[in-house]
Amino acid sequence: MAKLQIEQIPVLTDNYVYLLHDPESQATAVVDPAVAEPVQERLAKNGWRLTHILNTHHHNDHTGGNLALKQASGAKVIGARQDAQRIPGIDTEVTDGDSFLMGTAAAMVMSVPGHTLGHIAYWFPESQALFCGDTLFAMGCGRLFEGSAEQMWASLMKIRGLPDDTLVYCAHEYTQTNARFARMVERDNAELLARMADIDAKRSHGLPTVPSLLALERRTNPFLRADVESVKKGVGLPGADPVQVFGEIRRRKDAF
């Protein structure tokens, strides 16, 4: 199997849409198309034909381009079975543990509720690529609009268990703000401080901070570290249960 060619398309204020191209089969997928036009422009520039539309969850800034892209290309829309009624144009319903081929590239489906109840992620092991929508961000995680802290912590632990070399392709450029908050939680994390400097340098030059390496997220993202004692102490909950700690971190971030 060939590795996917992955292209990042910035849209709206801070969204990222991704094109995944399998050079062996010429299949091409788009992940979370908020809007159609920039996707169509990039497809035309590359000479690619869209075959799949992958949605992580139902929010309009992830599905707003579904119908126009489907009408223009005939691409099949893939989304969560649990959220089928909220995914525009859905053709294929998937759930936790399912797998499918995008051309010759195998995709694994992970249920990761919390931000929404039907949220899923797509993991392409051969390409070391995880498309996780708004569940995990670089240095952060999504707000709990529909799910509970317990659900989100379990979802993040599922992601944390993927291989170190997994590249996390999240759906928003929130990293600078996330990093400033993370420093307040874990002030003595030297790697976190070094990462902040790198993030600031990239953003000062208009460069994306996404994708990020999962191994680095494990060491610097407080939302993946609610079971680490330094993080527990950072929010005044030494020895507490990780779900309680995670909930407190999320509460503080919501008010940050």
C-alpha positions as CSV (number, residue, x, y, z in Angstrom):
1,M,0.0,0.0,0.0
2,A,1.2,3.5,-0.9
3,K,1.3,6.2,1.8
4,L,-1.4,8.9,1.4
5,Q,-0.5,12.3,0.1
6,I,-2.1,14.7,2.6
7,E,-2.8,18.3,1.8
8,Q,-4.1,20.9,4.3
9,I,-6.5,23.6,3.3
10,P,-7.1,26.5,5.7
11,V,-10.7,27.7,5.5
12,L,-13.0,30.1,7.4
13,T,-11.3,31.7,10.4
14,D,-9.3,28.8,11.8
15,N,-10.5,25.5,10.3
16,Y,-8.4,23.0,8.5
17,V,-9.8,20.7,5.8
18,Y,-7.7,17.8,4.5
19,L,-7.4,16.1,1.2
20,L,-6.1,12.6,1.2
21,H,-4.9,11.1,-2.1
22,D,-3.9,7.5,-2.7
23,P,-1.5,7.6,-5.6
24,E,-1.8,3.9,-6.3
25,S,-5.6,3.9,-6.9
26,Q,-6.1,7.7,-7.5
27,A,-8.8,7.7,-4.9
28,T,-9.1,11.0,-3.0
29,A,-11.0,11.9,0.2
30,V,-11.7,15.1,1.9
31,V,-12.0,15.3,5.7
32,D,-14.5,17.6,7.3
33,P,-15.2,20.0,4.4
34,A,-16.6,23.1,6.0
35,V,-17.0,24.8,2.6
36,A,-16.8,23.4,-0.9
37,E,-15.1,26.0,-3.1
38,P,-11.5,25.9,-1.7
39,V,-11.7,22.1,-1.9
40,Q,-12.8,22.1,-5.5
41,E,-10.1,24.6,-6.4
42,R,-7.4,22.4,-4.8
43,L,-8.8,19.3,-6.5
44,A,-8.7,21.0,-9.9
45,K,-5.1,22.3,-9.3
46,N,-3.9,18.8,-8.4
47,G,-5.9,17.0,-11.1
48,W,-7.6,14.8,-8.5
49,R,-11.1,13.4,-8.5
50,L,-13.0,13.3,-5.2
51,T,-14.2,9.9,-4.3
52,H,-14.9,10.1,-0.5
53,I,-16.1,12.6,2.0
54,L,-15.2,11.8,5.6
55,N,-17.0,13.5,8.4
56,T,-15.9,13.3,12.1
57,H,-19.0,14.9,13.4
58,H,-22.1,16.9,12.5
59,H,-21.2,20.5,13.1
60,N,-21.7,22.7,10.1
61,D,-18.1,23.9,10.1
62,H,-17.2,20.2,9.3
63,T,-20.1,19.3,7.0
64,G,-21.1,22.5,5.3
65,G,-19.5,21.5,2.0
66,N,-20.8,18.0,1.9
67,L,-23.7,18.4,-0.5
68,A,-22.1,20.6,-3.0
69,L,-19.0,18.4,-3.2
70,K,-21.1,15.2,-3.4
71,Q,-23.2,16.8,-6.2
72,A,-20.2,17.9,-8.2
73,S,-18.2,14.6,-7.9
74,G,-20.5,11.8,-6.9
75,A,-18.2,11.1,-3.9
76,K,-19.6,8.9,-1.1
77,V,-20.2,10.6,2.3
78,I,-19.0,8.5,5.3
79,G,-20.0,9.4,8.8
80,A,-21.0,8.0,12.2
81,R,-24.0,5.7,12.3
82,Q,-25.1,7.3,15.6
83,D,-25.2,10.7,13.9
84,A,-26.5,9.6,10.5
85,Q,-29.6,11.9,10.7
86,R,-27.3,14.9,11.3
87,I,-24.7,14.2,8.5
88,P,-25.7,15.9,5.2
89,G,-25.8,13.4,2.3
90,I,-24.5,10.4,4.3
91,D,-24.1,7.2,2.2
92,T,-22.0,4.9,4.4
93,E,-22.6,4.7,8.2
94,V,-19.7,3.5,10.3
95,T,-19.1,2.9,14.0
96,D,-16.3,2.1,16.4
97,G,-14.0,-0.7,15.2
98,D,-15.1,-0.6,11.6
99,S,-12.6,-0.4,8.8
100,F,-12.8,0.5,5.1
101,L,-10.6,1.1,2.2
102,M,-10.0,4.5,0.8
103,G,-8.5,3.3,-2.5
104,T,-5.8,1.0,-1.2
105,A,-5.4,2.8,2.1
106,A,-7.0,1.1,5.1
107,A,-8.9,3.4,7.5
108,M,-9.9,2.4,11.0
109,V,-12.9,4.1,12.7
110,M,-12.7,5.1,16.4
111,S,-15.7,6.3,18.4
112,V,-14.5,9.3,20.4
113,P,-17.6,10.9,22.0
114,G,-17.3,14.0,24.2
115,H,-17.4,17.1,21.9
116,T,-20.5,15.5,20.4
117,L,-22.0,12.1,21.2
118,G,-21.5,10.7,17.7
119,H,-18.0,12.0,17.2
120,I,-15.6,9.6,15.4
121,A,-12.0,9.7,14.2
122,Y,-10.3,8.1,11.3
123,W,-6.9,6.4,11.7
124,F,-4.8,5.5,8.7
125,P,-2.1,3.2,10.2
126,E,0.1,2.9,7.1
127,S,0.3,6.7,6.8
128,Q,0.6,7.3,10.6
129,A,-2.3,9.7,10.3
130,L,-5.2,10.4,12.7
131,F,-8.0,12.7,11.6
132,C,-9.7,13.5,14.9
133,G,-11.9,16.5,14.2
134,D,-12.6,18.4,17.4
135,T,-11.8,15.7,19.9
136,L,-8.0,16.3,20.3
137,F,-6.3,19.5,19.4
138,A,-2.7,20.4,19.4
139,M,-2.2,21.3,23.1
140,G,-5.9,21.0,23.8
141,C,-9.2,19.2,23.3
142,G,-12.8,20.1,22.2
143,R,-15.4,21.5,24.4
144,L,-18.0,19.2,25.9
145,F,-21.0,20.3,24.0
146,E,-22.9,17.0,24.2
147,G,-20.8,14.5,26.1
148,S,-19.5,14.2,29.7
149,A,-16.0,14.5,31.1
150,E,-15.9,10.8,31.6
151,Q,-16.7,10.1,28.0
152,M,-14.1,12.6,26.7
153,W,-11.4,11.3,29.0
154,A,-12.1,7.8,27.7
155,S,-12.0,9.0,24.1
156,L,-8.6,10.8,24.7
157,M,-7.2,7.7,26.4
158,K,-8.2,5.7,23.3
159,I,-6.3,8.2,21.1
160,R,-3.3,8.3,23.6
161,G,-2.9,4.6,23.1
162,L,-2.0,4.9,19.4
163,P,1.6,4.7,18.3
164,D,4.1,7.4,19.2
165,D,4.7,8.3,15.5
166,T,1.0,9.1,14.8
167,L,0.5,12.5,13.3
168,V,-2.6,14.3,14.7
169,Y,-4.5,16.2,12.0
170,C,-7.0,18.2,14.1
171,A,-9.5,20.5,12.6
172,H,-8.6,23.9,14.0
173,E,-5.6,26.2,14.5
174,Y,-6.1,26.8,18.2
175,T,-2.6,25.9,19.4
176,Q,-1.2,29.3,20.6
177,T,-4.1,29.9,23.0
178,N,-4.1,26.2,24.0
179,A,-0.4,26.5,24.8
180,R,-0.8,29.6,27.0
181,F,-3.5,27.8,29.0
182,A,-1.3,24.6,29.3
183,R,1.5,26.7,30.8
184,M,-0.9,27.8,33.6
185,V,-1.7,24.2,34.4
186,E,1.9,22.8,34.3
187,R,4.4,25.6,34.8
188,D,7.4,23.5,35.3
189,N,7.1,21.3,32.2
190,A,10.3,22.3,30.3
191,E,9.2,20.6,27.1
192,L,6.0,22.5,27.2
193,L,7.8,25.8,27.4
194,A,10.1,24.8,24.5
195,R,7.1,23.8,22.5
196,M,5.5,27.2,23.1
197,A,8.5,29.0,21.7
198,D,8.3,26.8,18.5
199,I,4.6,27.4,18.2
200,D,5.0,31.2,18.5
201,A,7.8,31.2,15.9
202,K,5.6,29.2,13.4
203,R,2.6,31.5,13.9
204,S,4.7,34.6,13.6
205,H,5.5,33.4,10.1
206,G,2.0,32.3,9.3
207,L,2.8,28.7,9.4
208,P,0.5,26.0,10.7
209,T,1.2,24.1,14.0
210,V,-0.9,21.2,12.8
211,P,-0.3,18.3,12.4
212,S,1.4,17.5,15.7
213,L,3.1,14.3,16.8
214,L,1.1,12.2,19.3
215,A,4.2,11.5,21.4
216,L,4.7,15.2,21.9
217,E,1.0,15.7,22.8
218,R,1.4,13.0,25.5
219,R,4.2,15.0,27.0
220,T,2.8,18.5,26.7
221,N,-1.0,18.5,26.3
222,P,-2.7,18.8,29.8
223,F,-5.9,17.2,28.5
224,L,-3.9,14.0,27.9
225,R,-2.2,14.2,31.2
226,A,-5.0,14.3,33.8
227,D,-3.5,11.2,35.3
228,V,-0.1,12.8,35.8
229,E,0.6,14.1,39.3
230,S,2.2,17.3,38.2
231,V,-1.0,18.2,36.3
232,K,-3.2,17.2,39.2
233,K,-1.3,19.5,41.5
234,G,-1.4,22.2,38.9
235,V,-5.2,22.4,39.3
236,G,-5.2,21.8,43.0
237,L,-6.3,18.2,43.0
238,P,-3.3,16.1,44.1
239,G,-4.2,12.4,44.1
240,A,-7.6,12.9,42.5
241,D,-9.2,10.6,40.0
242,P,-8.2,11.5,36.4
243,V,-11.8,12.1,35.3
244,Q,-12.3,14.7,38.1
245,V,-9.0,16.3,37.1
246,F,-9.8,16.3,33.4
247,G,-13.2,17.9,34.2
248,E,-11.5,20.6,36.2
249,I,-9.0,21.3,33.4
250,R,-11.8,21.6,30.9
251,R,-13.8,23.9,33.2
252,R,-10.8,26.2,33.6
253,K,-10.2,26.2,29.8
254,D,-13.8,27.1,29.1
255,A,-13.4,30.2,31.2
256,F,-9.8,31.0,30.0
